[in-house]
Amino acid sequence: MKAGCNQLKPAVLVLIVELCFCASYQLKEPQVCELCSGAVLNGSEVGRFCSSSAGRIEGRCCLSRDNTSDPERITGLDLSKCSLTHVNGLLEASRAIMIDLSLNPIVNISDAAFQGFIELNVIILPEHIHCPGGNSSWEKVQVREGNRYCEGQIDSCNQSGQLSINCPENSLCGPYGPSFFECSCADNFHGYKCLRKGEFPGLLVFGPLGAVTVVMSLLLWVTQRRKVKPL
């Protein structure tokens, strides 16, 4: 098993980071859906997956939501026949369940290209390309009709959900993409290597950052409104 991604980040930090990027992300459609021309075909692997999951097609993406109150997210990405030689810039599809990269002249794929893709369950590749993280990162690997299918991503932690020898004391191991893992502090612990015990001072640390985020979001909104000229 490859060395994992050792990241100690409190839940509050994750929330603040998401708030920082939320406003700017919602102003545009995912660019990854337009990486090549055309749209997902109904008879393709991603097309069938999208239909069965009640998603909708947007360019090369299948967009779905867990329920009516949740925002749409990319659950399927079809980049087959896109003349791709390298794979990068797919972060917008980090919550995808299925990705099709078949029928491309891909030279090589770095495992880091799918770091953070914790929900990825099926990836279809050209036959000569190995599965991200190696075969040990997938429950099932097979070649069919000239394509390599990597199915069922395997958790890189110890499968118990408890403390892992790969993580510092007082921390928990969690999956972070094929062959990667991340470490997060256990309850009531925070700080460097989760050595500090007690409630994390989130308001004191991130309060000013949150205020700046709100101000920047408002300025961005006003700027966008000014660009729209009345008829």
Secondary structure, 3 states (H helix, E strand, C coil): CCCCCCCCCCHHHHHHHHHHHHHHHHCCCCHHHHCCCCCCCCCCHHHHHHHHCCCEEECCEEEECCCCCCCCEEEEEECCCCCCCECCCCHHHCCCCEEECCCCCCCECCHHHHCCCCCCCEEEEECCCCCCCCHHHEEEEEEECCEEEEEEECCCCCCCCCCCCCCCCCEEEEECCCCCEEEEECCCEECHHHCEECCCCHHHHHHHHHHHHHHHHHHHHHHHHHHCCCC
